[in-house]
Amino acid sequence: MKEFEKKWTRQAAYALLGQMIGFLLDAYDLMFVTAMTPILAKVLLPSKMPAWLAYFITLFGYVFTIVARPIGSALFGNYADLIGRRNTLLYTLLGAGVLSAITAAISTYAQVGIMAYIIFAILRFIEGIFIGGEYAAGHPFALEQVPIKWRGLAGGIDQSGFAWGVALGGAVVSIFYAWLGPAGMMAYGWRYVFLTGLIPAIVGFIIRLTLPESPVFEEIKETGQARKSAILLPIQH
């Protein structure tokens, strides 16, 4: 048994923290869509549309992010076996944060008509691809470095990041709403909320940037068992 499989190391702790932040960012950003649906409906869709219909159409922003995850998991999960977990996760986490921040800059319905919602939906879908990669590559990167007897607990700890993200996202929306009021949130506050998505992404990116590759992946690479191509699986004879 390898040394890192028997006891905790600082590298394992930071890898686990980075994965918690990845899950946190996922829920943090999703919470923005659900908590600000009434505001986004008025910003992205025509005012003459029935309120209930605008609400449900806007809420599909959540759906677009979810349905894109299998694509991201397949794409980035394969590349994690090709180029390494750490390198893949640098792309996925920063990509998700940047997409959240770009949402803050989109035009409104008053400016470009229905294209406002279409752009919003496209950004949500692309972000879902990055989040799917975060799930597929993040678990192996964290758990491969945790002592074997603690991997079940560690898996629960890193997934708790999602719950923390929900709580933090709801708190951020509430703080901005209390500070700016309904009119301020409608005019520009919703943009500031999405922009804060960069904060956990940058923190997690810095943590992962300081970490070496997973020792399990390094061992596989050294023995020549690493994948030679992405997506396509080798044919077993």
Secondary structure by P-SEA (a helix, b strand, c coil): cccccccccaaaaaaaaaaaaaaaaaaaaaaaaaaaaaaaaaacccccccaaaaaaaaaaaaaaaaaaaaaaaaaaaaaaaaccaaaaaaaaaaaaaaaaaaaacccccccccaaaaaaaaaaaaaaaaaaaaaaaaaaaaaaaaccccaaaaaaaaaaaaaaaaaaaaaaaaaaaaaaccaaaaaccaaaaaaaaaaaaaaaaaaaaaaccccaaaaaaaaacccccccccccccc
